[in-house]
Amino acid sequence: MTEQKVRQDQIHIGGNIRRIRLAKHIGQTELVRQLQLLGVDMTRETLVKIERGTQHIRASQLQGIRDALQTTYDELLRPQE
């Protein structure tokens, strides 16, 4: 079974991830380390692509990022201003 990907057309999820990550003073490498501890398969390269909006994010990755950043789906899926 293929995992569903979340498109970033109207909502720049990657930009929201970056904004929240930086506000919490967490580097990309640290976030990836936390994700791996949570059992989420992600590399730093993948995170960079997601933050830039050049790669879709998988639902499990979004859930892991939500947990690692201790935020909500509302914040991650907030439309760009």
DSSP file (Angstrom, degrees, kcal/mol; ACC not computed):
  #  RESIDUE AA STRUCTURE BP1 BP2  ACC     N-H-->O    O-->H-N    N-H-->O    O-->H-N    TCO  KAPPA ALPHA  PHI   PSI    X-CA   Y-CA   Z-CA
    1    1 A M              0   0    0      0, 0.0     2,-0.3     0, 0.0     0, 0.0   0.000 360.0 360.0 360.0 130.9    0.0    0.0    0.0
    2    2 A T        -     0   0    0      1,-0.1     2,-0.3     0, 0.0     0, 0.0  -0.660 360.0-121.9 -86.6 136.3    1.4    3.4   -1.0
    3    3 A E        -     0   0    0     -2,-0.3     2,-0.1     1,-0.1    -1,-0.1  -0.564  30.9-110.7 -78.5 140.3    1.3    6.2    1.6
    4    4 A Q        -     0   0    0     -2,-0.3    55,-1.9    54,-0.1     2,-0.3  -0.424  27.1-142.5 -72.1 141.6   -0.6    9.3    0.6
    5    5 A K  E     -A   58   0A   0     53,-0.2     2,-0.6    -2,-0.1    53,-0.2  -0.792  10.4-129.7-103.4 148.9    1.4   12.5   -0.1
    6    6 A V  E     -A   57   0A   0     51,-3.4    51,-1.2    -2,-0.3     2,-0.1  -0.876  22.4-136.3-100.9 121.6    0.2   15.9    0.9
    7    7 A R        -     0   0    0     -2,-0.6     4,-0.2    49,-0.2     3,-0.1  -0.459   4.4-152.0 -77.3 149.5    0.3   18.5   -1.9
    8    8 A Q        +     0   0    0     -2,-0.1    -1,-0.1     1,-0.1     6,-0.1  -0.214  53.9 121.5-113.7  40.6    1.6   21.9   -1.1
    9    9 A D  S    S+     0   0    0      1,-0.1    -1,-0.1     3,-0.1     3,-0.1   0.997  88.2  11.3 -69.1 -65.5   -0.3   23.9   -3.8
   10   10 A Q  S    S+     0   0    0      1,-0.1    70,-0.6    -3,-0.1     2,-0.5   0.760 130.4  52.5 -85.8 -27.5   -2.2   26.5   -1.8
   11   11 A I  S    S-     0   0    0     -4,-0.2     2,-1.6    68,-0.2     3,-0.2  -0.943  73.2-145.7-115.2 125.2   -0.5   25.9    1.5
   12   12 A H     >  +     0   0    0     -2,-0.5     4,-1.9    66,-0.3     3,-0.4  -0.637  24.6 173.7 -90.9  82.3    3.3   26.0    1.7
   13   13 A I  H  > S+     0   0    0     -2,-1.6     4,-2.7     1,-0.2    -1,-0.2   0.887  76.1  56.4 -56.6 -42.1    3.7   23.4    4.4
   14   14 A G  H  > S+     0   0    0     36,-0.3     4,-2.5     1,-0.2    -1,-0.2   0.885 105.4  50.6 -59.9 -40.1    7.5   23.5    4.0
   15   15 A G  H  > S+     0   0    0     -3,-0.4     4,-2.5     2,-0.2    -1,-0.2   0.879 110.9  49.5 -64.4 -38.2    7.6   27.2    4.8
   16   16 A N  H  X S+     0   0    0     -4,-1.9     4,-2.5    60,-0.2     5,-0.3   0.903 110.0  50.8 -67.0 -41.0    5.5   26.6    7.9
   17   17 A I  H  X S+     0   0    0     -4,-2.7     4,-2.9     2,-0.2    -2,-0.2   0.945 112.6  46.5 -60.2 -47.8    7.8   23.8    9.0
   18   18 A R  H  X S+     0   0    0     -4,-2.5     4,-2.8     2,-0.2     5,-0.3   0.922 112.1  50.4 -61.1 -45.7   10.8   26.1    8.6
   19   19 A R  H  X S+     0   0    0     -4,-2.5     4,-2.0     1,-0.2    -1,-0.2   0.931 115.4  42.1 -59.4 -47.7    9.2   29.0   10.4
   20   20 A I  H  X S+     0   0    0     -4,-2.5     4,-1.5     2,-0.2    -2,-0.2   0.912 114.1  52.0 -67.0 -42.9    8.2   26.9   13.4
   21   21 A R  H  <>S+     0   0    0     -4,-2.9     5,-2.3    -5,-0.3     3,-0.3   0.924 112.4  45.0 -59.6 -46.5   11.5   25.1   13.4
   22   22 A L  H ><5S+     0   0    0     -4,-2.8     3,-1.4     1,-0.2    -1,-0.2   0.874 108.5  56.6 -67.5 -37.3   13.5   28.3   13.4
   23   23 A A  H 3<5S+     0   0    0     -4,-2.0    -1,-0.2     1,-0.3    -2,-0.2   0.815 110.4  45.7 -62.6 -29.2   11.2   29.9   16.1
   24   24 A K  T 3<5S-     0   0    0     -4,-1.5    -1,-0.3    -3,-0.3    -2,-0.2   0.353 114.1-120.8 -94.6   4.6   12.0   26.9   18.3
   25   25 A H  T < 5 +     0   0    0     -3,-1.4     2,-0.5     1,-0.2    -3,-0.2   0.900  61.5 147.6  57.0  45.5   15.8   27.2   17.5
   26   26 A I      < -     0   0    0     -5,-2.3    -1,-0.2    -6,-0.1    -2,-0.1  -0.955  39.3-140.5-113.4 125.1   15.9   23.7   16.1
   27   27 A G     >  -     0   0    0     -2,-0.5     4,-2.4     1,-0.1     5,-0.2  -0.325  24.8-109.8 -77.0 164.7   18.4   22.9   13.2
   28   28 A Q  H  > S+     0   0    0      1,-0.2     4,-2.5     2,-0.2     5,-0.2   0.907 118.8  51.1 -61.7 -43.1   17.5   20.7   10.3
   29   29 A T  H  > S+     0   0    0      1,-0.2     4,-2.2     2,-0.2    -1,-0.2   0.905 110.7  48.9 -62.7 -41.6   19.9   18.0   11.5
   30   30 A E  H  > S+     0   0    0      2,-0.2     4,-2.4     1,-0.2    -1,-0.2   0.906 110.8  49.9 -65.1 -42.4   18.4   18.0   15.0
   31   31 A L  H  X S+     0   0    0     -4,-2.4     4,-2.5     1,-0.2    -2,-0.2   0.921 111.0  49.2 -63.2 -43.3   14.9   17.8   13.6
   32   32 A V  H  X S+     0   0    0     -4,-2.5     4,-2.5     2,-0.2    -1,-0.2   0.899 109.9  52.1 -62.2 -40.2   15.8   14.8   11.4
   33   33 A R  H  X S+     0   0    0     -4,-2.2     4,-1.9     1,-0.2    -1,-0.2   0.925 110.4  47.9 -61.2 -44.7   17.5   13.1   14.4
   34   34 A Q  H  X S+     0   0    0     -4,-2.4     4,-1.3     1,-0.2    -2,-0.2   0.897 111.0  51.5 -63.2 -40.0   14.3   13.6   16.4
   35   35 A L  H  <>S+     0   0    0     -4,-2.5     5,-2.8     1,-0.2     4,-0.3   0.914 108.2  51.0 -63.3 -42.8   12.2   12.2   13.5
   36   36 A Q  H ><5S+     0   0    0     -4,-2.5     3,-1.2     1,-0.2    -1,-0.2   0.874 106.9  53.9 -63.7 -36.5   14.4    9.2   13.2
   37   37 A L  H 3<5S+     0   0    0     -4,-1.9    -1,-0.2     1,-0.3    -2,-0.2   0.805 107.2  52.5 -65.1 -28.5   14.0    8.5   17.0
   38   38 A L  T 3<5S-     0   0    0     -4,-1.3    -1,-0.3    -3,-0.3    -2,-0.2   0.454 124.8-106.5 -84.1  -1.5   10.2    8.7   16.4
   39   39 A G  T < 5S+     0   0    0     -3,-1.2     2,-0.6    -4,-0.3    -3,-0.2   0.650  73.4 141.5  86.4  16.1   10.6    6.1   13.7
   40   40 A V      < -     0   0    0     -5,-2.8     2,-0.9    -6,-0.1    -1,-0.3  -0.829  50.1-134.8 -95.0 122.1   10.0    8.5   10.8
   41   41 A D        +     0   0    0     -2,-0.6     2,-0.3    -3,-0.1    20,-0.1  -0.654  50.5 133.3 -79.4 106.6   12.2    7.7    7.8
   42   42 A M        -     0   0    0     -2,-0.9     2,-0.2   -10,-0.2    -6,-0.1  -0.981  38.5-152.0-155.1 142.3   13.7   11.1    6.6
   43   43 A T     >  -     0   0    0     -2,-0.3     4,-2.0     1,-0.1     5,-0.1  -0.672  34.5-110.5-106.1 167.3   17.0   12.4    5.7
   44   44 A R  H  > S+     0   0    0     -2,-0.2     4,-2.5     1,-0.2     5,-0.2   0.891 120.0  56.8 -63.3 -38.4   18.2   16.0    5.9
   45   45 A E  H  > S+     0   0    0      1,-0.2     4,-2.0     2,-0.2    -1,-0.2   0.899 106.4  49.2 -59.6 -41.7   18.1   16.2    2.1
   46   46 A T  H  > S+     0   0    0      2,-0.2     4,-2.4     1,-0.2    -1,-0.2   0.918 110.0  51.1 -64.1 -43.5   14.5   15.3    2.2
   47   47 A L  H  X S+     0   0    0     -4,-2.0     4,-2.9     1,-0.2     5,-0.2   0.909 108.3  52.3 -60.9 -42.5   13.7   17.9    4.8
   48   48 A V  H  X S+     0   0    0     -4,-2.5     4,-2.0     1,-0.2    -1,-0.2   0.928 110.8  47.6 -58.7 -45.9   15.4   20.6    2.7
   49   49 A K  H  X>S+     0   0    0     -4,-2.0     5,-2.2     2,-0.2     6,-1.0   0.884 112.4  49.1 -64.7 -39.1   13.3   19.6   -0.3
   50   50 A I  H ><5S+     0   0    0     -4,-2.4     3,-0.7     1,-0.2   -36,-0.3   0.933 110.9  49.6 -65.4 -45.5   10.1   19.7    1.7
   51   51 A E  H 3<5S+     0   0    0     -4,-2.9    -2,-0.2     1,-0.3    -1,-0.2   0.850 112.2  48.4 -63.3 -33.6   11.0   23.1    3.3
   52   52 A R  H 3<5S-     0   0    0     -4,-2.0    -1,-0.3    -5,-0.2    -2,-0.2   0.633 112.9-120.9 -79.7 -14.1   11.7   24.5   -0.2
   53   53 A G  T <<5S+     0   0    0     -4,-0.8    -3,-0.2    -3,-0.7   -45,-0.1   0.666  82.4 115.6  82.7  16.9    8.4   23.0   -1.6
   54   54 A T  S   <S+     0   0    0     -5,-2.2     2,-0.4    -6,-0.2    -4,-0.2   0.486  72.9  45.6 -96.4  -4.0   10.2   20.9   -4.2
   55   55 A Q  S    S-     0   0    0     -6,-1.0    -2,-0.2    -8,-0.1    -1,-0.1  -0.999  83.6-121.5-139.1 135.7    9.0   17.6   -2.7
   56   56 A H        -     0   0    0     -2,-0.4     2,-0.4    -3,-0.1   -49,-0.2  -0.397  29.6-124.3 -69.9 151.8    5.7   16.5   -1.4
   57   57 A I  E     -A    6   0A   0    -51,-1.2   -51,-3.4    -7,-0.1     2,-0.2  -0.811  17.6-127.7-100.4 138.6    5.5   15.4    2.3
   58   58 A R  E  >  -A    5   0A   0     -2,-0.4     4,-2.4   -53,-0.2     3,-0.2  -0.503  23.2-115.8 -80.4 154.4    4.1   12.0    3.3
   59   59 A A  H  > S+     0   0    0    -55,-1.9     4,-2.3     1,-0.2     5,-0.2   0.880 116.5  51.9 -58.7 -40.3    1.4   11.9    5.9
   60   60 A S  H  > S+     0   0    0    -56,-0.2     4,-2.2     1,-0.2    -1,-0.2   0.855 109.3  50.5 -66.9 -34.0    3.7   10.0    8.3
   61   61 A Q  H  > S+     0   0    0     -3,-0.2     4,-2.7     2,-0.2    -2,-0.2   0.909 109.8  50.1 -67.9 -42.1    6.4   12.6    7.9
   62   62 A L  H  X S+     0   0    0     -4,-2.4     4,-2.4     2,-0.2    -2,-0.2   0.913 111.6  48.4 -62.2 -43.1    3.9   15.4    8.6
   63   63 A Q  H  X S+     0   0    0     -4,-2.3     4,-2.2     2,-0.2    -1,-0.2   0.921 112.3  48.7 -63.0 -43.8    2.7   13.6   11.7
   64   64 A G  H  X S+     0   0    0     -4,-2.2     4,-3.1     2,-0.2    -2,-0.2   0.900 111.4  49.1 -63.5 -41.5    6.3   13.1   12.9
   65   65 A I  H  X S+     0   0    0     -4,-2.7     4,-2.6     2,-0.2    -1,-0.2   0.908 109.3  53.0 -65.1 -41.6    7.2   16.7   12.3
   66   66 A R  H  <>S+     0   0    0     -4,-2.4     5,-2.1    -5,-0.2     4,-0.5   0.934 114.4  42.3 -56.8 -46.3    4.1   17.8   14.2
   67   67 A D  H ><5S+     0   0    0     -4,-2.2     3,-0.7     3,-0.2    -2,-0.2   0.923 115.0  48.6 -68.3 -45.0    5.1   15.6   17.2
   68   68 A A  H 3<5S+     0   0    0     -4,-3.1    -2,-0.2     1,-0.2    -1,-0.2   0.871 117.1  41.5 -65.8 -36.9    8.8   16.6   17.0
   69   69 A L  T 3<5S-     0   0    0     -4,-2.6    -1,-0.2    -5,-0.2    -2,-0.2   0.473 105.0-130.9 -88.3  -1.8    8.1   20.3   16.8
   70   70 A Q  T < 5 +     0   0    0     -3,-0.7    -3,-0.2    -4,-0.5     2,-0.2   0.944  65.5 121.8  49.7  55.8    5.3   20.0   19.4
   71   71 A T      < -     0   0    0     -5,-2.1     2,-0.3    -6,-0.2    -1,-0.2  -0.556  59.3-100.4-129.0-167.1    2.9   22.0   17.3
   72   72 A T     >  -     0   0    0     -2,-0.2     4,-1.9     1,-0.1     5,-0.2  -0.787  23.3-116.8-120.0 162.5   -0.5   21.4   15.7
   73   73 A Y  H  > S+     0   0    0     -2,-0.3     4,-2.7     1,-0.2     5,-0.1   0.869 115.5  62.4 -62.4 -35.4   -1.7   20.5   12.2
   74   74 A D  H  4 S+     0   0    0      1,-0.2    -1,-0.2     2,-0.2     4,-0.2   0.910 106.1  44.0 -56.9 -42.9   -3.4   23.9   12.2
   75   75 A E  H >4 S+     0   0    0      1,-0.2     3,-0.8     2,-0.2    -1,-0.2   0.905 115.5  47.5 -69.0 -41.2    0.0   25.6   12.4
   76   76 A L  H 3< S+     0   0    0     -4,-1.9   -60,-0.2     1,-0.2    -2,-0.2   0.824 118.0  41.2 -69.3 -30.8    1.6   23.3    9.8
   77   77 A L  T 3< S+     0   0    0     -4,-2.7    -1,-0.2    -5,-0.2    -2,-0.2   0.235  82.5 133.6-102.9  12.9   -1.3   23.7    7.4
   78   78 A R    <   -     0   0    0     -3,-0.8   -66,-0.3    -4,-0.2   -62,-0.1  -0.428  61.8-112.1 -66.0 131.9   -1.8   27.4    7.9
   79   79 A P        -     0   0    0      0, 0.0   -68,-0.2     0, 0.0     2,-0.1  -0.289  37.9 -97.7 -62.8 150.3   -2.2   29.3    4.6
   80   80 A Q              0   0    0    -70,-0.6   -67,-0.0     1,-0.1   -64,-0.0  -0.407 360.0 360.0 -68.7 144.4    0.6   31.7    3.7
   81   81 A E              0   0    0     -2,-0.1    -1,-0.1    -3,-0.1    -3,-0.0   0.432 360.0 360.0 -89.9 360.0    0.0   35.3    4.5
